[in-house]
Amino acid sequence: MIFGAIEAGGTKFVCAVSDENLNIIERVSIATTKPEETMKEVYAFFDRYEVDSIGIGSFGPIDVNPKSATYGSITSTPKLAWAHYPFLDEMKKRYDIAYAFTTDVNAAAYGEIKKGVAFGSNSCIYITVGTGIGAGIVIDSKIIHGFGHPEAGHISVQHHPNDQFDGLCPYHTSCLEGLASGPAIEKRWGKKAQELEKTHQAWEIEAYYLAQALVDYTLVVSPDKIVFGGGVMKQSQLYPLIFAEFKKLMNEYVATPLLEDYIVPCGLGDDAGITGCLLLAMDALETAIKK
């Protein structure tokens, strides 16, 4: 059997096909431009294979409610060319097969709990800190959705006392993404995250915001693991700062696992999302067969 995956990001689409053992047969990277341009290349890739199912993890916001009239669509994205694009419907017109459809971070969370650093855990939260900030939640091998999907990157956080930056989010003045994403770091300091010295005060401020979010996630979800991905989190000096701030904010109210084992970098690296999409494609086919 052949399984397909689409990790649809705001900058690029990564498409892959694998066998039932997750051995990648081929993968490609396609620039995210306009739907008609990007999807033409997506179709050209999958047309060369007889895939049995496809798992899609997309940038959002997206409609993940199967009961909704716009299920499978990208909705109010700031990437205006993709706003209200019926992603899943367009794929179904091309390939009449089984599908899974979720957010890119949900797919990454699924990959990490099934094959990555959270393997063996009952639950995990995967957080990406890069161009944006998003989080996916998996509990009992199920991706958590309600009427929509989590938008945990937009929770409110308190401003650091020494931070005069107003934030970048056009919707919220003090949300996590607006204050702690890669573009926020660059706008605040005039340099990209990877260009800042490891001792720069930027990391103390970054840890202050991220730790607030982790305390909130812990108090609400109590996951077995919190897994970080994204370009910003490749800065290893951040983790000790996050641990220290987390301890201070939690103030021993809730006993957590050892923080070095609880708050960890992703195990699958840049393959977390595509791995999760392939696993979800396998699940989708299994569900379709049972029906």
Residue frames relative to the residue before (quaternion, step in Angstrom):
aa qw qx qy qz dx dy dz
M 1.0000 0.0000 0.0000 0.0000 0.00 0.00 0.00
I 0.2408 -0.7550 0.5971 0.1247 3.54 -1.21 0.63
F 0.1222 -0.7963 0.5916 0.0320 3.55 -0.86 1.06
G 0.2431 -0.7847 0.5586 0.1143 3.54 -1.08 0.79
A 0.1005 -0.7811 0.6146 0.0464 3.52 -1.25 0.53
I 0.0530 -0.7580 0.6489 0.0394 3.52 -1.16 0.75
E 0.0853 -0.7464 0.6591 0.0344 3.54 -0.70 1.14
A 0.1011 -0.8426 0.5290 0.0001 3.53 -0.05 1.36
G 0.0181 -0.8230 0.5665 -0.0384 3.55 -0.27 1.27
G 0.6556 -0.5371 0.3675 0.3829 3.52 -1.25 0.30
T 0.7161 0.4003 -0.2369 0.5204 3.58 1.22 -0.47
K 0.8120 -0.0346 0.0607 0.5794 3.57 0.99 -0.84
F 0.3284 -0.6686 0.6251 0.2332 3.52 -1.34 0.42
V 0.1228 -0.7470 0.6468 0.0926 3.57 -0.94 0.89
C 0.0703 -0.7910 0.6078 0.0025 3.56 -0.71 1.12
A 0.0321 0.8026 -0.5934 0.0519 3.56 -1.02 0.80
V 0.1428 -0.7319 0.6527 0.1342 3.50 -1.36 0.35
S 0.0430 -0.8001 0.5982 -0.0069 3.54 -1.09 0.77
D 0.4877 -0.5946 0.5214 0.3698 3.53 -1.33 0.07
E 0.7378 -0.4375 0.2813 0.4302 3.58 -1.30 -0.03
N 0.6673 0.4707 -0.2994 0.4934 3.58 1.29 -0.16
L 0.5321 -0.6609 0.3694 0.3789 3.56 1.29 0.35
N 0.3793 0.6853 -0.5201 0.3407 3.57 1.13 0.54
I 0.3576 -0.7578 0.5070 0.2021 3.57 -0.55 1.17
I 0.2909 -0.7555 0.5677 0.1492 3.56 -0.78 1.08
E 0.7631 -0.1753 0.1364 0.6069 3.54 1.00 -0.88
R 0.0021 0.7708 -0.6365 -0.0252 3.54 -1.20 0.55
V 0.1042 -0.7820 0.6131 0.0416 3.53 -1.18 0.66
S 0.2690 -0.7202 0.6131 0.1819 3.53 -1.31 0.39
I 0.0798 -0.8055 0.5867 -0.0254 3.54 -0.80 1.11
A 0.4758 -0.6828 0.4726 0.2900 3.58 -0.83 0.94
T 0.3627 -0.7013 0.5703 0.2268 3.56 -1.06 0.81
T 0.0716 0.7922 -0.5981 0.0978 3.56 -0.28 1.28
K 0.7552 -0.1961 0.1964 0.5939 3.58 -0.29 -1.27
P 0.6501 -0.5447 0.3448 0.4022 3.61 -1.06 0.61
E 0.6791 0.5000 -0.3157 0.4350 3.58 0.83 -0.90
E 0.6710 0.4812 -0.2978 0.4791 3.60 1.11 -0.62
T 0.7026 0.4697 -0.2743 0.4588 3.56 0.79 -1.03
M 0.6975 0.4809 -0.2867 0.4472 3.58 0.84 -0.96
K 0.5555 0.5878 -0.3968 0.4341 3.60 1.12 -0.49
E 0.6911 0.4548 -0.2699 0.4926 3.58 0.99 -0.84
V 0.5916 0.5529 -0.3633 0.4609 3.58 1.10 -0.64
Y 0.6734 0.4881 -0.2941 0.4710 3.58 0.88 -0.95
A 0.6349 0.5395 -0.3374 0.4382 3.58 0.95 -0.83
F 0.6420 0.5180 -0.3195 0.4663 3.58 1.08 -0.72
F 0.7558 0.4064 -0.2277 0.4602 3.59 0.68 -1.06
D 0.5433 0.6255 -0.4022 0.3897 3.60 1.17 -0.42
R 0.6647 0.5253 -0.2996 0.4387 3.57 1.17 -0.52
Y 0.7334 0.3445 -0.2123 0.5462 3.58 1.29 -0.05
E 0.3398 -0.6900 0.5910 0.2433 3.54 -1.23 0.51
V 0.0529 -0.8369 0.5448 -0.0058 3.53 0.25 1.30
D 0.4155 -0.7205 0.5070 0.2265 3.56 -1.10 0.77
S 0.7800 -0.0849 0.0604 0.6171 3.59 1.17 -0.52
I 0.2017 -0.7698 0.5953 0.1109 3.55 -1.26 0.45
G 0.2038 -0.7447 0.6239 0.1207 3.55 -1.06 0.86
I 0.1256 -0.8004 0.5854 0.0283 3.57 -0.81 1.04
G 0.0265 -0.7534 0.6570 0.0068 3.54 -0.93 0.99
S 0.0482 -0.8642 0.4992 -0.0412 3.57 -0.28 1.26
F 0.5419 -0.5384 0.5231 0.3778 3.50 -1.33 0.42
G 0.2447 -0.8103 0.5242 0.0936 3.54 -1.10 0.56
P 0.4808 0.0277 -0.8010 -0.3555 1.35 -2.39 -0.73
I 0.1411 -0.7694 0.6184 0.0757 3.54 -1.23 0.62
D 0.4515 -0.6580 0.5255 0.2950 3.55 -1.27 0.34
V 0.0599 -0.8306 0.5533 -0.0178 3.57 -0.43 1.26
N 0.5168 0.6421 -0.4110 0.3895 3.58 1.27 0.19
P 0.3670 -0.7707 0.4731 0.2180 3.64 -0.32 1.20
K 0.6527 0.5198 -0.3161 0.4515 3.60 1.18 -0.45
S 0.5734 0.6163 -0.3654 0.3972 3.56 1.27 -0.26
A 0.5528 -0.6169 0.4541 0.3280 3.55 -1.15 0.67
T 0.7462 0.3561 -0.2069 0.5230 3.59 1.16 -0.50
Y 0.2123 0.7971 -0.5329 0.1883 3.58 1.18 0.54
G 0.7942 0.2901 -0.2313 0.4812 3.54 -0.98 0.91
S 0.5935 0.5730 -0.3621 0.4341 3.57 1.28 0.12
I 0.4099 -0.5894 0.6175 0.3215 3.49 -1.34 0.39
T 0.2507 -0.8184 0.5019 0.1241 3.60 -0.73 0.95
S 0.8702 -0.0804 0.0736 0.4806 3.60 -0.62 -1.11
T 0.1389 0.8216 -0.5383 0.1256 3.57 0.80 0.96
P 0.4953 -0.6395 0.4867 0.3300 3.60 -1.10 0.58
K 0.5590 0.5303 -0.4051 0.4921 3.60 1.27 -0.12
L 0.2755 -0.8529 0.4154 0.1555 3.52 0.34 1.34
A 0.6115 0.5641 -0.3641 0.4186 3.61 1.03 -0.63
W 0.7288 0.4129 -0.2210 0.4995 3.56 1.20 -0.57
A 0.4243 0.7189 -0.4668 0.2919 3.60 1.23 -0.09
H 0.8528 0.0400 -0.0907 0.5128 3.54 -0.92 1.09
Y 0.3301 0.7381 -0.5157 0.2835 3.57 1.07 0.69
P 0.3437 -0.7645 0.5081 0.1979 3.65 -0.68 1.05
F 0.1739 -0.8597 0.4736 0.0794 3.54 0.63 1.24
L 0.7345 0.4330 -0.2497 0.4589 3.57 0.62 -1.13
D 0.6356 0.5318 -0.3342 0.4489 3.60 0.95 -0.81
E 0.6607 0.5055 -0.3096 0.4606 3.57 0.97 -0.84
M 0.6350 0.5160 -0.3269 0.4729 3.58 1.03 -0.74
K 0.6646 0.5132 -0.3067 0.4481 3.59 0.95 -0.86
K 0.6000 0.5552 -0.3612 0.4486 3.58 1.10 -0.61
R 0.7056 0.4655 -0.2500 0.4722 3.54 1.08 -0.79
Y 0.8078 0.0798 0.0028 0.5840 3.57 0.95 -0.95
D 0.2330 -0.7854 0.5640 0.1040 3.56 -0.56 1.18
I 0.3599 0.7093 -0.5022 0.3393 3.54 0.35 1.33
A 0.6390 -0.5029 0.4021 0.4207 3.58 -1.32 -0.09
Y 0.1117 -0.8010 0.5875 0.0288 3.55 -1.13 0.77
A 0.1455 -0.6879 0.6916 0.1654 3.48 -1.44 0.34
F 0.0600 -0.8078 0.5863 -0.0045 3.58 -0.97 0.84
T 0.2292 0.7602 -0.5760 0.1945 3.56 -0.65 1.12
T 0.6619 -0.4806 0.3694 0.4409 3.58 -1.26 -0.17
D 0.6382 -0.5295 0.3933 0.3971 3.55 -1.24 0.39
V 0.6886 0.4695 -0.2991 0.4647 3.61 0.96 -0.75
N 0.5920 0.5384 -0.3709 0.4713 3.59 1.11 -0.53
A 0.6386 0.5198 -0.3218 0.4674 3.56 0.98 -0.84
A 0.6570 0.5024 -0.3117 0.4678 3.59 0.95 -0.84
A 0.6265 0.5258 -0.3361 0.4670 3.59 1.00 -0.78
Y 0.6522 0.5154 -0.3090 0.4622 3.56 0.99 -0.84
G 0.6427 0.5237 -0.3151 0.4619 3.55 1.00 -0.81
E 0.6871 0.4974 -0.2880 0.4446 3.57 0.93 -0.90
I 0.7002 0.4512 -0.2943 0.4685 3.61 0.95 -0.72
K 0.6924 0.4687 -0.2780 0.4730 3.58 1.15 -0.53
K 0.8389 0.1157 -0.0087 0.5317 3.57 0.98 -0.86
G 0.7025 0.5023 -0.2577 0.4333 3.58 1.23 -0.18
V 0.8400 -0.2284 0.1564 0.4666 3.51 -1.20 -0.60
A 0.6890 0.4512 -0.2836 0.4912 3.62 1.19 -0.39
F 0.3240 0.7618 -0.5040 0.2463 3.60 1.25 0.20
G 0.7672 0.3098 -0.2542 0.5008 3.57 -0.88 0.95
S 0.5883 0.5578 -0.3673 0.4559 3.57 1.27 -0.19
N 0.4892 -0.6518 0.4948 0.3015 3.54 -1.22 0.48
S 0.8058 0.0374 0.0158 0.5908 3.57 1.14 -0.60
C 0.0445 0.7867 -0.6157 0.0011 3.54 -1.23 0.44
I 0.2258 -0.6968 0.6547 0.1867 3.48 -1.40 0.32
Y 0.1538 -0.7623 0.6233 0.0817 3.54 -0.92 0.96
I 0.0647 -0.8001 0.5964 -0.0011 3.57 -0.78 1.05
T 0.1442 -0.7700 0.6145 0.0930 3.56 -0.85 0.94
V 0.0822 -0.7707 0.6316 0.0206 3.56 -0.95 0.95
G 0.3183 0.7296 -0.5355 0.2821 3.53 -0.23 1.29
T 0.8197 0.0035 0.0489 0.5707 3.57 -0.66 -1.12
G 0.7573 0.0491 -0.0422 0.6498 3.54 1.20 -0.66
I 0.3468 -0.6835 0.5725 0.2911 3.54 -1.29 -0.29
G 0.1078 0.7840 -0.6024 0.1041 3.53 -0.81 1.03
A 0.1686 -0.7864 0.5870 0.0927 3.55 -1.24 0.35
G 0.1536 -0.7546 0.6318 0.0880 3.52 -1.18 0.74
I 0.1907 -0.7888 0.5802 0.0699 3.56 -1.05 0.79
V 0.0340 -0.7781 0.6272 -0.0031 3.55 -0.94 0.99
I 0.0333 0.7777 -0.6253 0.0556 3.57 -0.85 1.02
D 0.8368 0.0009 -0.0491 0.5453 3.59 -0.83 1.02
S 0.6751 -0.5256 0.2649 0.4449 3.55 0.99 0.96
K 0.6272 0.5132 -0.3456 0.4731 3.60 1.23 0.30
I 0.4137 -0.6788 0.5525 0.2505 3.53 -1.01 0.90
I 0.3659 -0.7625 0.4984 0.1906 3.57 -0.81 1.03
H 0.0692 0.7493 -0.6524 0.0898 3.53 -0.85 1.16
G 0.1728 -0.7141 0.6540 0.1801 3.51 -1.29 0.34
F 0.7796 -0.1291 0.1382 0.5970 3.59 -0.68 -1.03
G 0.7605 0.1009 -0.0726 0.6373 3.51 1.34 -0.39
H 0.5865 -0.5597 0.4346 0.3923 3.55 -1.24 -0.35
P 0.6413 -0.5238 0.3699 0.4214 3.61 -1.15 0.40
E 0.0993 -0.7409 0.6600 0.0750 3.55 -1.17 0.71
A 0.0490 0.8769 -0.4745 0.0597 3.51 0.89 1.09
G 0.5626 0.5923 -0.3959 0.4194 3.58 1.23 -0.09
H 0.7087 0.4492 -0.2554 0.4803 3.57 1.25 -0.24
I 0.3415 0.7136 -0.5366 0.2935 3.58 1.10 0.55
S 0.5192 -0.6395 0.4692 0.3183 3.55 -1.16 0.61
V 0.0554 -0.7721 0.6323 0.0304 3.54 -1.10 0.77
Q 0.5120 -0.6370 0.4806 0.3180 3.55 -1.22 0.50
H 0.5191 -0.6473 0.4663 0.3068 3.55 -1.01 0.84
H 0.4893 -0.6149 0.5342 0.3116 3.51 -1.14 0.74
P 0.5709 -0.6318 0.3919 0.3483 3.63 -0.89 0.85
N 0.7551 0.3738 -0.2081 0.4968 3.60 1.07 -0.65
D 0.5905 0.5691 -0.3650 0.4408 3.57 1.24 0.26
Q 0.1548 -0.8116 0.5611 0.0499 3.55 -0.58 1.19
F 0.4630 0.6976 -0.4336 0.3331 3.58 1.30 -0.01
D 0.4038 -0.7576 0.4688 0.2076 3.58 -0.81 1.03
G 0.5419 -0.6105 0.4170 0.3998 3.60 1.17 -0.41
L 0.4303 -0.7306 0.4874 0.2087 3.52 -1.25 0.51
C 0.5409 0.6564 -0.4085 0.3313 3.58 1.15 -0.45
P 0.3776 -0.7464 0.4983 0.2280 3.63 -0.74 0.97
Y 0.6792 0.4959 -0.2792 0.4634 3.58 1.27 -0.30
H 0.8120 0.1507 -0.0277 0.5632 3.60 1.01 -0.85
T 0.4301 -0.7313 0.4727 0.2382 3.56 -0.91 0.90
S 0.8140 0.1644 -0.0725 0.5524 3.61 1.07 -0.56
C 0.3346 0.7368 -0.5297 0.2542 3.58 0.74 0.98
L 0.6957 -0.5028 0.3290 0.3936 3.52 -1.27 0.51
E 0.6845 0.4901 -0.3005 0.4482 3.59 0.78 -0.98
G 0.6758 0.5177 -0.2952 0.4338 3.55 0.94 -0.88
L 0.7539 0.3891 -0.1982 0.4908 3.56 1.15 -0.61
A 0.8192 0.2928 -0.1091 0.4809 3.60 1.05 -0.68
S 0.4722 0.6675 -0.4596 0.3466 3.64 1.17 0.05
G 0.7044 -0.4535 0.3356 0.4309 3.55 -1.29 0.20
P 0.6793 0.4746 -0.3073 0.4679 3.63 0.83 -0.86
A 0.6148 0.5372 -0.3537 0.4564 3.61 1.09 -0.62
I 0.6284 0.5219 -0.3285 0.4741 3.58 1.00 -0.81
E 0.6844 0.4918 -0.2907 0.4530 3.58 0.85 -0.95
K 0.6595 0.5045 -0.3082 0.4643 3.58 0.97 -0.85
R 0.6690 0.5151 -0.2965 0.4463 3.57 0.98 -0.84
W 0.8275 0.2719 -0.0917 0.4825 3.57 0.79 -1.06
G 0.4781 -0.6960 0.4320 0.3168 3.60 1.22 -0.16
K 0.7206 0.3230 -0.2303 0.5687 3.58 1.29 0.25
K 0.5289 -0.5922 0.4912 0.3581 3.55 -1.21 0.46
A 0.6863 -0.5090 0.3252 0.4050 3.55 -1.18 0.59
Q 0.7145 0.4711 -0.2710 0.4407 3.58 0.83 -0.96
E 0.6418 0.5243 -0.3229 0.4571 3.58 1.26 -0.22
L 0.5851 0.5910 -0.3676 0.4162 3.60 1.24 -0.25
E 0.5477 -0.6099 0.4582 0.3437 3.56 -1.10 0.71
K 0.5889 -0.6037 0.4083 0.3493 3.58 -1.11 0.68
T 0.7085 0.4294 -0.2588 0.4968 3.61 1.18 -0.46
H 0.3848 0.7391 -0.4746 0.2837 3.60 1.28 0.09
Q 0.5601 -0.6289 0.4269 0.3293 3.57 -1.07 0.76
A 0.4628 0.6884 -0.4378 0.3468 3.57 1.26 -0.26
W 0.6803 0.5199 -0.3017 0.4194 3.58 0.95 -0.82
E 0.6003 0.5364 -0.3579 0.4731 3.58 1.11 -0.59
I 0.6695 0.4872 -0.2942 0.4774 3.57 0.97 -0.88
E 0.6355 0.5295 -0.3240 0.4592 3.57 0.98 -0.84
A 0.6677 0.5013 -0.2970 0.4633 3.57 0.90 -0.93
Y 0.5964 0.5789 -0.3521 0.4304 3.57 1.08 -0.74
Y 0.7032 0.4528 -0.2629 0.4810 3.58 0.92 -0.91
L 0.6799 0.4934 -0.3028 0.4501 3.57 0.85 -0.90
A 0.6423 0.5243 -0.3320 0.4497 3.59 0.97 -0.77
Q 0.6007 0.5484 -0.3633 0.4543 3.58 1.03 -0.70
A 0.6637 0.5006 -0.3035 0.4657 3.57 0.91 -0.91
L 0.6724 0.5082 -0.3088 0.4408 3.59 0.88 -0.88
V 0.6149 0.5203 -0.3479 0.4796 3.57 1.05 -0.67
D 0.6489 0.5096 -0.3178 0.4671 3.60 0.93 -0.85
Y 0.6650 0.4988 -0.3073 0.4631 3.58 0.87 -0.93
T 0.6468 0.5262 -0.3134 0.4545 3.57 1.00 -0.84
L 0.6905 0.4817 -0.2857 0.4578 3.57 0.88 -0.91
V 0.7098 0.4507 -0.2643 0.4724 3.60 1.04 -0.67
V 0.8151 0.2790 -0.1056 0.4967 3.59 0.84 -1.02
S 0.1321 -0.8171 0.5395 0.1545 3.61 1.05 -0.76
P 0.1100 0.8309 -0.5392 0.0826 3.61 0.75 0.98
D 0.5680 -0.5815 0.4537 0.3653 3.55 -1.25 0.37
K 0.7946 0.0716 -0.0182 0.6026 3.58 1.14 -0.69
I 0.1479 -0.7147 0.6702 0.1347 3.50 -1.27 0.57
V 0.1045 -0.8247 0.5557 -0.0120 3.54 -0.56 1.23
F 0.2100 -0.7906 0.5674 0.0942 3.56 -0.84 1.02
G 0.0140 0.7592 -0.6507 0.0004 3.53 -1.15 0.79
G 0.5523 0.6178 -0.4448 0.3397 3.56 -1.28 -0.06
G 0.6742 -0.5610 0.3244 0.3543 3.53 -1.18 0.65
V 0.6379 0.5398 -0.3422 0.4297 3.58 0.94 -0.81
M 0.7099 0.4840 -0.2639 0.4383 3.57 0.99 -0.85
K 0.4900 0.6155 -0.4524 0.4200 3.58 1.24 0.31
Q 0.5456 0.5798 -0.3973 0.4564 3.56 1.33 0.05
S 0.2973 -0.8213 0.4593 0.1613 3.56 -0.03 1.33
Q 0.5899 0.5966 -0.3724 0.3968 3.60 1.13 -0.53
L 0.5526 0.6332 -0.3881 0.3782 3.59 1.23 -0.33
Y 0.6433 0.5980 -0.3390 0.3370 3.56 0.91 -0.89
P 0.6667 0.4749 -0.3326 0.4683 3.68 0.78 -0.80
L 0.6355 0.5241 -0.3280 0.4626 3.59 1.06 -0.72
I 0.6378 0.5129 -0.3190 0.4780 3.58 1.03 -0.79
F 0.6344 0.5351 -0.3356 0.4456 3.60 0.91 -0.89
A 0.6772 0.5033 -0.2971 0.4470 3.58 0.86 -0.99
E 0.6898 0.4679 -0.2849 0.4734 3.58 0.90 -0.90
F 0.6057 0.5544 -0.3464 0.4536 3.58 1.05 -0.75
K 0.6576 0.5093 -0.3077 0.4621 3.60 0.88 -0.94
K 0.6581 0.5171 -0.3084 0.4521 3.55 0.95 -0.90
L 0.7071 0.4663 -0.2642 0.4613 3.58 0.87 -0.95
M 0.6636 0.4934 -0.3082 0.4703 3.58 0.97 -0.81
N 0.1101 -0.8581 0.4943 0.0847 3.56 1.18 -0.68
E 0.6428 -0.5760 0.2973 0.4083 3.57 1.07 0.90
Y 0.3405 0.7504 -0.5045 0.2575 3.59 1.18 0.41
V 0.7768 0.1175 -0.0526 0.6165 3.57 1.02 -0.87
A 0.3682 -0.7067 0.5581 0.2315 3.55 -0.94 0.90
T 0.0935 -0.7975 0.5958 0.0177 3.56 -0.79 1.05
P 0.6218 -0.4882 0.4191 0.4466 3.58 -1.25 0.15
L 0.6917 -0.4158 0.3598 0.4683 3.57 -1.29 0.16
L 0.4915 -0.7201 0.3955 0.2891 3.57 -0.57 1.15
E 0.6149 0.5547 -0.3493 0.4384 3.59 1.07 -0.64
D 0.7070 0.3993 -0.2493 0.5279 3.59 1.24 -0.43
Y 0.6612 0.5326 -0.2828 0.4462 3.56 1.24 -0.50
I 0.7664 0.2180 -0.1012 0.5957 3.58 0.99 -0.89
V 0.1315 0.8435 -0.4905 0.1750 3.54 -0.10 1.31
P 0.5373 -0.5791 0.4882 0.3708 3.58 -1.25 0.38
C 0.6009 -0.5752 0.4027 0.3819 3.58 -1.13 0.58
G 0.4518 -0.7093 0.4857 0.2382 3.53 -1.13 0.73
L 0.7176 0.4458 -0.2404 0.4781 3.57 1.14 -0.65
G 0.3887 -0.7453 0.4680 0.2727 3.57 1.27 -0.02
D 0.8251 -0.1880 0.1620 0.5075 3.54 -0.96 -0.90
D 0.6193 0.5529 -0.3449 0.4380 3.61 1.26 -0.05
A 0.3959 0.7455 -0.4717 0.2548 3.61 1.23 -0.04
G 0.7012 0.4855 -0.2784 0.4417 3.58 0.81 -0.98
I 0.6965 0.4660 -0.2889 0.4630 3.58 0.83 -0.95
T 0.6110 0.5374 -0.3451 0.4677 3.59 1.11 -0.66
G 0.6578 0.5092 -0.3027 0.4651 3.57 0.93 -0.89
C 0.6441 0.5229 -0.3225 0.4557 3.59 0.98 -0.81
L 0.6553 0.5026 -0.3151 0.4676 3.59 0.96 -0.82
L 0.6480 0.5104 -0.3149 0.4694 3.59 0.97 -0.81
L 0.6588 0.4965 -0.3051 0.4757 3.57 1.01 -0.79
A 0.5969 0.5454 -0.3579 0.4670 3.58 1.11 -0.61
M 0.6424 0.5159 -0.3162 0.4703 3.58 0.99 -0.81
D 0.6463 0.5147 -0.3124 0.4687 3.56 0.99 -0.85
A 0.6494 0.5349 -0.3157 0.4387 3.57 0.97 -0.90
L 0.6574 0.4972 -0.3146 0.4707 3.57 0.97 -0.80
E 0.6358 0.5325 -0.3266 0.4533 3.56 0.97 -0.84
T 0.6503 0.5117 -0.3042 0.4720 3.57 0.99 -0.86
A 0.6570 0.5194 -0.3055 0.4530 3.58 0.96 -0.89
I 0.6472 0.5180 -0.3186 0.4597 3.57 1.00 -0.81
K 0.6490 0.5307 -0.3143 0.4454 3.58 0.99 -0.83
K 0.6362 0.5280 -0.3288 0.4564 3.56 1.13 -0.65
